[in-house]
Amino acid sequence: MRKSFAYALMLAAAVGLTACDKKSENTQQEANKAAQQSQESMEKAQEKVNDAAKESQEAAQKNAEAAQQRAQENASQAPATTPETAPKQ
């Protein structure tokens, strides 16, 4: 009786350890998948940041060009002041 109880107890312990091992393996696989998804999300976010920086740089360049063009237009439209047309104080 004692031997059969001991065998049953060892069998239950072995099955229990085997079941726990599968669970940890599944957990590790899920963790690897989550890490891979996280890495992909980070890469996408970095691409978006790079695109935004490029667009910002292009916009700043266009603004600088527009400001320079406005300055040239204002300079060409400003009336030339001569001593005769200068305001008297």
C-alpha positions in Angstrom: 0.0 0.0 0.0 2.8 2.4 0.9 4.7 1.7 -2.3 1.6 2.3 -4.5 0.9 5.6 -2.7 4.6 6.7 -3.1 4.5 5.8 -6.8 1.2 7.8 -7.3 2.7 10.7 -5.4 5.8 10.7 -7.6 3.7 10.4 -10.8 1.6 13.4 -9.7 4.7 15.5 -8.9 6.2 14.6 -12.3 3.0 15.5 -14.2 2.8 18.7 -12.2 6.3 19.8 -13.0 5.8 19.0 -16.7 2.7 21.1 -16.8 4.5 24.0 -15.1 7.3 23.8 -17.6 4.9 24.1 -20.6 3.3 27.2 -19.0 6.7 28.9 -18.6 7.6 28.0 -22.2 4.4 29.5 -23.4 4.9 32.6 -21.3 8.4 33.0 -22.8 7.0 32.7 -26.3 4.4 35.3 -25.5 7.0 37.6 -24.0 9.2 37.3 -27.2 6.2 38.1 -29.4 5.4 41.2 -27.2 9.1 42.3 -27.4 9.0 41.9 -31.2 5.8 43.9 -31.5 7.2 46.6 -29.2 10.4 46.8 -31.4 8.2 47.2 -34.5 6.2 49.9 -32.9 9.3 51.7 -31.9 10.7 51.6 -35.4 7.4 53.0 -36.8 7.4 55.7 -34.2 11.0 56.6 -35.1 10.1 56.8 -38.8 7.3 59.2 -38.0 9.6 61.3 -35.9 12.1 61.4 -38.8 9.3 62.3 -41.3 8.1 65.1 -39.0 11.6 66.5 -38.6 12.1 66.5 -42.4 8.8 68.2 -42.9 9.6 70.8 -40.2 13.0 71.5 -41.9 11.3 71.9 -45.3 8.7 74.3 -43.8 11.4 76.4 -42.1 13.3 76.6 -45.4 10.1 77.7 -47.3 9.4 80.3 -44.6 12.9 81.7 -44.9 12.6 81.8 -48.7 9.2 83.6 -48.4 10.6 86.1 -45.9 13.5 86.8 -48.2 11.2 87.3 -51.1 9.0 89.6 -49.1 12.0 91.7 -48.1 13.1 92.0 -51.7 9.5 93.0 -52.8 9.4 95.6 -50.0 12.8 97.0 -51.0 11.8 97.3 -54.6 8.4 98.9 -53.8 9.7 101.4 -51.2 9.9 104.9 -52.7 13.4 106.4 -52.8 13.7 109.4 -50.5 15.6 112.3 -51.9 16.5 115.5 -50.0 13.7 117.2 -51.8 11.0 114.6 -50.9 12.3 113.9 -47.4 9.9 115.0 -44.6 10.8 118.3 -43.0 11.2 118.5 -39.3 
